[in-house]
Amino acid sequence: MRIIAIQKEAEGLSKRDFVPHLRDEAQKGWDLYKEGIIREMYFRDDKPEAVLILECENVEEAEEKLASLPLVQKGLISFELIPLRPYHGYERLFV
């Protein structure tokens, strides 16, 4: 199942709060990429948030995997999860 994960920063934090954890965050993100969980990762152009495309069995697995990220463990970020399903609208062309 494909899942969009939109990162949300906790309120009242400065960039300095994140700096000590960024290397560990990048390492864990790389581990999840190699595991096939993170398929794509982007930064939004309009605000300082990351958007991940995940491949998981279900939303619960996505929550579990994202909970392993150091910034999530420290309470600095959380994720809004949006489960996706295939678009079948093109089938209308063939009926």
N, C-alpha and C positions, 0 to 999 in steps of 0.2 A: 504494500500500500504506500502510495506517495503521500507525504504530509508536508505542508508548508509550516515552518516554525519561524515566527516573528519575534525577535528579541526585544524585550522591554527592560530598560534600566530602572533600578530602584530610585525613588525620588530622594533628593537632598544630597546626592553624592557628587564629588568632583572627579575629574580625570585622574587625579593622584590616587584615589582610592583603588583604581583598577591596575595601575602600573605594576605593583609587586606580583600580580597574578597572571600577567599577560603571556609570559613565556609558557607557563604550565597550561594555560588555556589553549594556546596554539598547539602544544604537544598533544593534548587530549583531543582537540579537534582533528588533528592529523590522524590520530589513532582511529577515531570514528570514521574518517574518510577511508582509510585503508580497510576497515571492517565492512565497508559498503553501506554504512548507515547514513552518513552525510554524502549526498550525491552532488550537490551544488551549494555554493555559499556566495552571498553577495552583501554589499553594504548598500543601504538605501541612499539615494542621492539627495533626498529632501530632509532627512533627519538622521541622527547618529544611531542607527539600528542595523543589526545584521538580519538577513533573511536566509534561512536554510531550506533546502529541499532535502527531505529525508526519505529513506526507503526502510520501512519497518513493517512488521506483521500487523500492528494495530497502534492506536494512540497510546495505549498503556506502555508498549515497548518504547515508543518515542519519548514518553515522559521519563522512563527509567534511564534511557541512554543520555538524555539531556541533563538529568540530575547528576551525572558523573562529571560534568564540566565544572572546573574550579570556581568560575564566577557565579554559577548557580549555587554551588555548595556554600559559598561565602555570602549568599543573599544579595549579590550585587546586580544580578539580572534574573529574569524569568522569561518564559516563552509563551506566546499565544500559539496554539496548535490548530491547524485547519486541515482535516483529513480530505483527501481528494479521491474521486473515482473517475474512470475513463469517460470521456465525452463521446456519446453515441449519436449525436445529432446529424452527422453526415449520412447516417443510414437512410434518412429521409430521401436522399437522392436516388436510392436504388429500390424503392418500393412503389 
